[in-house]
C-alpha cells in the first residue's frame, strides 16, 4: 500500500470509478453527488489512506475569503457588466475578488498552473467561459467551490438563460411581422464541450423557421469573429446576395450596432427595408431603438454571486437557475416592405 502522501486524487477517482470532479466534490462536502457515490468515494479514499492536504482543507472550509473570477474579455459589455455586479456583491460581503482575463487557452493554462501554487482562493466563478474537457478536469483539481455564470460546465451550480428559447422568441417576432427571409449574424468561436450559446441560438433560429414552414438558407447564416465590425461585415455580405433577407438577427447588441451603421451607409432604411433584432439588453440598444432580447445580465450576476457566497458559508444552493428573458420591441423591427 502506498504511503498516504503518495496517493493522489486521481487514484481515488480510478478506484471508485468516478471523475476527478466527483472526488473533489465529495472530499470538500460540496452538494451534487448521490449518497451511494459519496459513500463509495469515501470508502476508497479511506482504503487508500488518501489525505487531503491541510492547505486544501483550509480552502474547503472557506478560510481565505478570496474568490477568483475568470472572464474571457472584460471589454465585451456582457462580460464587463456581469463582472461589475459580481465584484460589487462579493465585496459587500468582505470577500476579496481576484480577476483573471483568460480569453486564450494559454492564459487559462497559466491560471490553472499558477493559482494552486501562488494565490489560494475559496471559490472560482466563471463568467461565460467555455472550457474543454482537460481544463474542466484541472478545475476540479483546484478543490474549491465552482460557480458558472452565463453558461454551464459539468455538474457545477450555474445560472444562465435558455438561449434556444430566446432565439425562438426573436425569430418568431420577425415571422409574426410577415418576414420570410430572415438571416442571422453569429459568432465564429470555439464551442465548449458542455454548452455553447452560439450553437443554442442558431438552433433556436432554425427551429423557428422550421416551425413556420420557412427554409433555413445556408447563405443567410453569417459567422464572424465577435466584434462591432462583425455586424458591419455580416450585413455587407448579406446585401451582396442575389436575394438579400428582409430581416436580420445578430448575436449581440454590439454587433447590431455595427449592422445598423452598415445598413445606413448602404442606404437601406431600417425597418422599412430591413428589420434588425439582437440579444443582450445593452443600454445602447435602447438609445438606438434596436429590438432586443433582454437577458437580464445584472440578475444573472447577482444570482451567481449569491451562489458563491452561500457555498463559502457551507449552505446548499440550487444546481441550476434559469433567468428569464424579455423581448423589448423597438423601432428597428416592422412588417417587410411589399414594394
Secondary structure, 3 states (H helix, E strand, C coil): CCCHHHCCHHHHHHHHCCCHHHHHHHHCCCCCCCHHHHHHHHHHHHHCCCCCCHHHHHHHCCCCCEEEEEECCCCCHHHHHHHHHHHHHHHCCCCEEEEEECCCHHHHHHHHHHHHHHCCCCEEEEECCCCCHHHHHHHHHCCCEEEEECCCCCCCEEEECCHHHHHHHHHHHHHHCCCCCEEEEEECCCCCCCCCHHHHHHHHHHHHHHHCCCCCCHHHEEEECCCHHHHHHHHHHHHCCCCCCCEEEECCHHHHHHHHHHHHHCCCCCCCCCEEEEEECCHHHHHCCCEEEECCHHHHHHHHHHHHHHHHCCCCCCCEEECCCEEECCCCCCCCCCC
